Amino acid sequence: MMGTVLPAPLQEDLGPIGEQLEAIGGIDNALAGTLEGAIIFVLTLVVVWLLGRVIVVPLVRRGMRRRDLDEHAQIPLLKLTKFGVLFVGIAVAFGAADYGNFLVSMAGIAAAGALAIGFAMQNVIANFVAGVFIYTDKPFRIGDWIEWDDHSGVVEDISLRVTRVRTFDNELLTVPNSTLTGGVIKNPVAKERLRLKFVFGIGYDDDIEQASEIIVEEAENHPEIMDDPAPSVRLTELNDSDVGLQSRIWIDDPSRADFVRIRGEYVTSVKQRFDEEGIDIPYPIRTLDGGIGIQNADRLEAADD
């Protein structure tokens, strides 16, 4: 009798019993419609979800690899992609099950929720947007040595909210992404090579050409200093007690440890050659002109007697 409407004469003959039977049939129809809609909703959601996992997610992963995104950067973006697939699946399932337009239904809720969440999560949203810019602009990558404000260190992890940097004192800094995108960041190793500058001070009586030759030769003799670009020396300073010769050298694929070690070895070798060739690295000298006057000298003489 499910789904059956009794003829009017039969309803009159059965009286109250007929009305009850008709009501039961209407309830059965409603339950059947609800069950059918639920099945369509679940099946549609599962189909869209599977299509997204099989087609959309691999395409997004392939696109990120083509852009050479770091592995740590891919993880949060893939999570966002999966969430988007789920959201689309729910919207399509709502329409297929004849539950109405899911997007229109969510519009009012989203508007009210966005206003409240926007005020409460201003900093979080700012850091999230800054994290997206870091992924797209690539001012630095994991493993790069960066400097900002009064801090410096090696990037260990980049997420959509914060960046973790290990300082050279082995301290871990958790830096909001908006801090890094809102100021000036120095990335000395962005182009996979680094130029080092060092000023050697020699005496005014020393031979500038000889000292310059020694500085270039020691750079050329170091196995980790590049020949192209070639080392160079320029006279850049005339100080009170010395003449400043600035050396410019390049190292390939540097890290902070390489930078410190290579510069130390290079400066040490130049200093040893200077000592061998008799080239002086003078100390600052100050000359005081004038005399010293002594007041009440007669009293001092009397006291000595």
C-alpha positions as a Python dict, from the first residue, in 0.01 Angstrom:
ca = {
    (1, 'M'): (0, 0, 0),
    (2, 'M'): (305, 226, 14),
    (3, 'G'): (270, 512, -227),
    (4, 'T'): (-99, 429, -302),
    (5, 'V'): (-384, 681, -274),
    (6, 'L'): (-724, 522, -205),
    (7, 'P'): (-1016, 611, -439),
    (8, 'A'): (-1268, 854, -294),
    (9, 'P'): (-1563, 602, -278),
    (10, 'L'): (-1342, 352, -98),
    (11, 'Q'): (-1230, 621, 146),
    (12, 'E'): (-1595, 701, 222),
    (13, 'D'): (-1677, 334, 274),
    (14, 'L'): (-1377, 276, 505),
    (15, 'G'): (-1427, 604, 689),
    (16, 'P'): (-1155, 678, 952),
    (17, 'I'): (-964, 364, 858),
    (18, 'G'): (-924, 490, 501),
    (19, 'E'): (-790, 822, 618),
    (20, 'Q'): (-531, 643, 836),
    (21, 'L'): (-424, 423, 545),
    (22, 'E'): (-383, 728, 320),
    (23, 'A'): (-174, 906, 586),
    (24, 'I'): (52, 602, 619),
    (25, 'G'): (102, 601, 240),
    (26, 'G'): (200, 970, 247),
    (27, 'I'): (457, 907, 522),
    (28, 'D'): (604, 619, 325),
    (29, 'N'): (638, 843, 19),
    (30, 'A'): (817, 1110, 225),
    (31, 'L'): (1057, 855, 375),
    (32, 'A'): (1128, 711, 33),
    (33, 'G'): (1198, 1057, -107),
    (34, 'T'): (1430, 1142, 184),
    (35, 'L'): (1616, 814, 152),
    (36, 'E'): (1652, 858, -223),
    (37, 'G'): (1787, 1209, -178),
    (38, 'A'): (2036, 1093, 87),
    (39, 'I'): (2163, 813, -138),
    (40, 'I'): (2205, 1053, -432),
    (41, 'F'): (2384, 1303, -206),
    (42, 'V'): (2632, 1044, -74),
    (43, 'L'): (2697, 887, -414),
    (44, 'T'): (2751, 1226, -581),
    (45, 'L'): (2985, 1339, -304),
    (46, 'V'): (3188, 1017, -327),
    (47, 'V'): (3213, 1038, -708),
    (48, 'V'): (3326, 1403, -705),
    (49, 'W'): (3572, 1334, -422),
    (50, 'L'): (3724, 1038, -604),
    (51, 'L'): (3749, 1233, -930),
    (52, 'G'): (3919, 1516, -746),
    (53, 'R'): (4169, 1282, -580),
    (54, 'V'): (4242, 1100, -905),
    (55, 'I'): (4251, 1399, -1144),
    (56, 'V'): (4269, 1737, -968),
    (57, 'V'): (4516, 1660, -688),
    (58, 'P'): (4776, 1494, -918),
    (59, 'L'): (4748, 1789, -1160),
    (60, 'V'): (4809, 2037, -880),
    (61, 'R'): (5101, 1830, -750),
    (62, 'R'): (5252, 1815, -1100),
    (63, 'G'): (5211, 2191, -1142),
    (64, 'M'): (5388, 2262, -812),
    (65, 'R'): (5676, 2034, -910),
    (66, 'R'): (5709, 2216, -1242),
    (67, 'R'): (5737, 2542, -1048),
    (68, 'D'): (6005, 2372, -837),
    (69, 'L'): (5826, 2428, -506),
    (70, 'D'): (5992, 2279, -200),
    (71, 'E'): (5844, 1963, -51),
    (72, 'H'): (5747, 2147, 269),
    (73, 'A'): (5566, 2410, 63),
    (74, 'Q'): (5363, 2150, -128),
    (75, 'I'): (5207, 1991, 181),
    (76, 'P'): (4981, 2285, 292),
    (77, 'L'): (4888, 2366, -69),
    (78, 'L'): (4781, 2007, -130),
    (79, 'K'): (4569, 2020, 186),
    (80, 'L'): (4396, 2333, 54),
    (81, 'T'): (4335, 2158, -278),
    (82, 'K'): (4175, 1858, -108),
    (83, 'F'): (3957, 2090, 100),
    (84, 'G'): (3848, 2268, -218),
    (85, 'V'): (3758, 1935, -382),
    (86, 'L'): (3549, 1842, -77),
    (87, 'F'): (3372, 2179, -83),
    (88, 'V'): (3289, 2144, -453),
    (89, 'G'): (3170, 1788, -394),
    (90, 'I'): (2928, 1900, -122),
    (91, 'A'): (2794, 2180, -344),
    (92, 'V'): (2736, 1943, -638),
    (93, 'A'): (2579, 1681, -410),
    (94, 'F'): (2334, 1938, -270),
    (95, 'G'): (2215, 2020, -620),
    (96, 'A'): (2197, 1656, -734),
    (97, 'A'): (1991, 1558, -428),
    (98, 'D'): (1753, 1851, -488),
    (99, 'Y'): (1838, 2005, -151),
    (100, 'G'): (1864, 2348, -305),
    (101, 'N'): (2169, 2554, -401),
    (102, 'F'): (2437, 2490, -145),
    (103, 'L'): (2636, 2799, -239),
    (104, 'V'): (2334, 3028, -195),
    (105, 'S'): (2254, 2867, 138),
    (106, 'M'): (2608, 2914, 259),
    (107, 'A'): (2631, 3275, 141),
    (108, 'G'): (2449, 3423, 440),
    (109, 'I'): (2637, 3209, 689),
    (110, 'A'): (2969, 3290, 521),
    (111, 'A'): (2900, 3664, 524),
    (112, 'A'): (2824, 3671, 896),
    (113, 'G'): (3106, 3433, 982),
    (114, 'A'): (3361, 3616, 767),
    (115, 'L'): (3294, 3943, 946),
    (116, 'A'): (3351, 3791, 1290),
    (117, 'I'): (3646, 3578, 1185),
    (118, 'G'): (3806, 3866, 995),
    (119, 'F'): (3833, 4080, 1309),
    (120, 'A'): (3953, 3791, 1522),
    (121, 'M'): (4210, 3659, 1276),
    (122, 'Q'): (4362, 3969, 1118),
    (123, 'N'): (4718, 3867, 1204),
    (124, 'V'): (4662, 3506, 1103),
    (125, 'I'): (4516, 3609, 767),
    (126, 'A'): (4800, 3855, 710),
    (127, 'N'): (5057, 3583, 780),
    (128, 'F'): (4867, 3340, 555),
    (129, 'V'): (4866, 3584, 264),
    (130, 'A'): (5234, 3658, 327),
    (131, 'G'): (5303, 3283, 318),
    (132, 'V'): (5137, 3259, -23),
    (133, 'F'): (5358, 3542, -148),
    (134, 'I'): (5667, 3362, -16),
    (135, 'Y'): (5567, 3047, -209),
    (136, 'T'): (5503, 3238, -532),
    (137, 'D'): (5779, 3504, -521),
    (138, 'K'): (6044, 3272, -371),
    (139, 'P'): (6256, 3536, -193),
    (140, 'F'): (6423, 3244, -17),
    (141, 'R'): (6405, 2866, 9),
    (142, 'I'): (6462, 2602, 272),
    (143, 'G'): (6835, 2583, 337),
    (144, 'D'): (6903, 2946, 239),
    (145, 'W'): (7091, 3179, 468),
    (146, 'I'): (6889, 3500, 515),
    (147, 'E'): (6928, 3822, 711),
    (148, 'W'): (6655, 4066, 825),
    (149, 'D'): (6649, 4344, 1084),
    (150, 'D'): (6905, 4235, 1346),
    (151, 'H'): (6863, 3860, 1284),
    (152, 'S'): (7019, 3605, 1053),
    (153, 'G'): (7014, 3230, 1011),
    (154, 'V'): (6934, 2933, 789),
    (155, 'V'): (6573, 2863, 684),
    (156, 'E'): (6460, 2524, 816),
    (157, 'D'): (6087, 2526, 741),
    (158, 'I'): (5831, 2740, 557),
    (159, 'S'): (5460, 2711, 633),
    (160, 'L'): (5163, 2925, 537),
    (161, 'R'): (5177, 3109, 872),
    (162, 'V'): (5535, 3113, 999),
    (163, 'T'): (5892, 3051, 885),
    (164, 'R'): (6140, 2875, 1113),
    (165, 'V'): (6499, 2995, 1101),
    (166, 'R'): (6798, 2836, 1278),
    (167, 'T'): (7044, 3105, 1389),
    (168, 'F'): (7418, 3055, 1384),
    (169, 'D'): (7405, 3027, 1764),
    (170, 'N'): (7179, 2722, 1715),
    (171, 'E'): (6865, 2906, 1828),
    (172, 'L'): (6537, 2834, 1648),
    (173, 'L'): (6339, 3146, 1556),
    (174, 'T'): (5970, 3114, 1464),
    (175, 'V'): (5907, 3423, 1250),
    (176, 'P'): (5559, 3533, 1130),
    (177, 'N'): (5555, 3545, 751),
    (178, 'S'): (5424, 3903, 750),
    (179, 'T'): (5742, 4012, 930),
    (180, 'L'): (5957, 3873, 648),
    (181, 'T'): (5744, 4009, 363),
    (182, 'G'): (5688, 4348, 527),
    (183, 'G'): (6056, 4444, 544),
    (184, 'V'): (6388, 4404, 367),
    (185, 'I'): (6530, 4051, 349),
    (186, 'K'): (6889, 3990, 252),
    (187, 'N'): (6952, 3657, 84),
    (188, 'P'): (7328, 3642, 19),
    (189, 'V'): (7307, 3302, -155),
    (190, 'A'): (7006, 3366, -380),
    (191, 'K'): (7215, 3332, -698),
    (192, 'E'): (7417, 3036, -569),
    (193, 'R'): (7738, 3237, -540),
    (194, 'L'): (7855, 3506, -303),
    (195, 'R'): (8094, 3798, -333),
    (196, 'L'): (8314, 3869, -31),
    (197, 'K'): (8483, 4200, 38),
    (198, 'F'): (8768, 4262, 278),
    (199, 'V'): (8981, 4572, 332),
    (200, 'F'): (9355, 4520, 396),
    (201, 'G'): (9528, 4819, 552),
    (202, 'I'): (9894, 4875, 459),
    (203, 'G'): (10137, 5149, 557),
    (204, 'Y'): (10179, 5465, 355),
    (205, 'D'): (10543, 5372, 285),
    (206, 'D'): (10456, 5023, 150),
    (207, 'D'): (10434, 4935, -220),
    (208, 'I'): (10066, 4940, -323),
    (209, 'E'): (10122, 4739, -642),
    (210, 'Q'): (10315, 4467, -460),
    (211, 'A'): (10049, 4441, -192),
    (212, 'S'): (9774, 4422, -457),
    (213, 'E'): (9957, 4142, -639),
    (214, 'I'): (9988, 3942, -317),
    (215, 'I'): (9617, 3985, -240),
    (216, 'V'): (9518, 3861, -589),
    (217, 'E'): (9770, 3574, -589),
    (218, 'E'): (9647, 3437, -256),
    (219, 'A'): (9289, 3449, -386),
    (220, 'E'): (9390, 3261, -701),
    (221, 'N'): (9577, 3000, -494),
    (222, 'H'): (9274, 2921, -278),
    (223, 'P'): (9087, 2622, -430),
    (224, 'E'): (8739, 2742, -324),
    (225, 'I'): (8767, 3099, -454),
    (226, 'M'): (8628, 3134, -807),
    (227, 'D'): (8843, 3233, -1104),
    (228, 'D'): (8539, 3368, -1292),
    (229, 'P'): (8456, 3634, -1181),
    (230, 'A'): (8824, 3694, -1114),
    (231, 'P'): (8952, 3835, -782),
    (232, 'S'): (9012, 4211, -785),
    (233, 'V'): (9169, 4479, -566),
    (234, 'R'): (9089, 4849, -544),
    (235, 'L'): (9239, 5128, -336),
    (236, 'T'): (8933, 5255, -152),
    (237, 'E'): (9049, 5422, 169),
    (238, 'L'): (9312, 5671, 286),
    (239, 'N'): (9288, 5646, 661),
    (240, 'D'): (9485, 5826, 932),
    (241, 'S'): (9740, 5548, 969),
    (242, 'D'): (9696, 5317, 668),
    (243, 'V'): (9599, 5282, 304),
    (244, 'G'): (9292, 5060, 253),
    (245, 'L'): (9302, 4803, -28),
    (246, 'Q'): (8961, 4638, -80),
    (247, 'S'): (8971, 4280, -207),
    (248, 'R'): (8668, 4133, -388),
    (249, 'I'): (8641, 3758, -430),
    (250, 'W'): (8362, 3514, -523),
    (251, 'I'): (8274, 3174, -378),
    (252, 'D'): (8041, 2919, -538),
    (253, 'D'): (7734, 2759, -373),
    (254, 'P'): (7812, 2913, -32),
    (255, 'S'): (7675, 2846, 310),
    (256, 'R'): (7735, 3051, 621),
    (257, 'A'): (7999, 2806, 743),
    (258, 'D'): (8179, 2814, 405),
    (259, 'F'): (8171, 3192, 400),
    (260, 'V'): (8333, 3228, 743),
    (261, 'R'): (8591, 2954, 686),
    (262, 'I'): (8701, 3064, 339),
    (263, 'R'): (8731, 3428, 438),
    (264, 'G'): (8934, 3333, 745),
    (265, 'E'): (9172, 3113, 544),
    (266, 'Y'): (9214, 3379, 277),
    (267, 'V'): (9284, 3666, 517),
    (268, 'T'): (9531, 3449, 710),
    (269, 'S'): (9725, 3360, 393),
    (270, 'V'): (9743, 3727, 287),
    (271, 'K'): (9867, 3828, 633),
    (272, 'Q'): (10140, 3563, 621),
    (273, 'R'): (10254, 3681, 277),
    (274, 'F'): (10259, 4042, 397),
    (275, 'D'): (10483, 3937, 687),
    (276, 'E'): (10716, 3748, 451),
    (277, 'E'): (10744, 4042, 210),
    (278, 'G'): (10785, 4301, 483),
    (279, 'I'): (10454, 4477, 417),
    (280, 'D'): (10326, 4638, 734),
    (281, 'I'): (9970, 4641, 865),
    (282, 'P'): (10004, 4945, 1095),
    (283, 'Y'): (9828, 5010, 1419),
    (284, 'P'): (9636, 5335, 1452),
    (285, 'I'): (9874, 5611, 1563),
    (286, 'R'): (9776, 5936, 1732),
    (287, 'T'): (10019, 6227, 1767),
    (288, 'L'): (9957, 6478, 2043),
    (289, 'D'): (10097, 6830, 1985),
    (290, 'G'): (10157, 7091, 2256),
    (291, 'G'): (10322, 7106, 2595),
    (292, 'I'): (10247, 7024, 2955),
    (293, 'G'): (10245, 7308, 3204),
    (294, 'I'): (10291, 7261, 3580),
    (295, 'Q'): (10133, 7508, 3815),
    (296, 'N'): (10284, 7586, 4156),
    (297, 'A'): (10618, 7435, 4063),
    (298, 'D'): (10789, 7611, 4355),
    (299, 'R'): (10563, 7434, 4602),
    (300, 'L'): (10644, 7097, 4446),
    (301, 'E'): (11016, 7169, 4473),
    (302, 'A'): (10972, 7271, 4836),
    (303, 'A'): (10781, 6952, 4906),
    (304, 'D'): (11059, 6745, 4748),
    (305, 'D'): (11313, 6914, 4974),
}
